[in-house]
Amino acid sequence: MAEAIIIDGKEFSSNLRNKIAKDVETLKKERNVVPGLAVILVGEDPASRIYVRKKEEMTEAVGMNSLSYRLDADASQQELLDLIQTLNNDPAVHGILVQLPLPKHIDTPTILEAIDPAKDVDGFHVVNAGLLAIGKPTLVPCTPAGCMMLLENNLGSLQGKHALVIGRSTIVGRPMAQLLLTADCTVTVAHRHTKNLEELCRQADIVVAAVGIPHFVKASWLKPGAVVIDVGINRIPAEDPAAKAAGKTRIVGDVDFAEAVKVASAITPVPGGVGPMTIACLLNNTIQAARNLTPVS
Ligand code: GUN
């Protein structure tokens, strides 16, 4: 069997961001609106700081307004709630994102439910999660939305496919399963208590791995010709012994890519697969929120 198609998320997301930049122009022309995305970071988590900076740079790059808010790690929950309330009431703000994880003294669900659902560009509010669960996706979590775009671009209709989602997080696994169901797939959701995972995997036309364990999914588990979407971003020691000794690391996915590429018909690499899609989908949600919030003048 021929080696799998490598699904290029970098190129796909770049094309999507170009389309979004045109949508921004249209919104300016037709509604006199510049979409505004507010991003809140609480504390100094190094990975979160990098993600947030990337989100802000890409927001500016498509011509939207990026509003950045930095709160100290010891900021109170009330301080954060007050900021969200101010942004909810600000007509120049169409999207609000609170970077997760939050410091331990802050109750994450309370914060997420305080965001106006119409501005919830992460799609984490119960209203948006509920709309997705009843098959009416509105503002959809960004990573699963990106996975769906890559799948539909590769396969066309997903109707009748058996999809296995490994992982049940509220950010990826659960919304991913709902989107696949809405696309008429037969969906299996696996998690840490699932029995016979390998057997389930062998029956799947589509495998979405979102477990956070390096190289967890083995090539021998895959049905020949399966389409594999790897959501994992795991940092492990470098392969090269000298680099490893120097403390260098590399990023790998949840799938044993080197072997899986010989069995699958298409597969996302890590990095360069799902990762770049997340921010593009965040910007796409911000366009959608801006359209919904502003009437045509
Ligand atoms: N932390 C990791 N992924 C995400 C995400 O998609 N949105 C937010 N707000 N925080 C995250």
Boltz pocket constraint, residues with backbone or C-beta under 6 A from the ligand:
constraints:
  - pocket:
      binder: B
      contacts: [[A, 97], [A, 98], [A, 99], [A, 100], [A, 101], [A, 122], [A, 142], [A, 143], [A, 171], [A, 278]]
      max_distance: 6.0
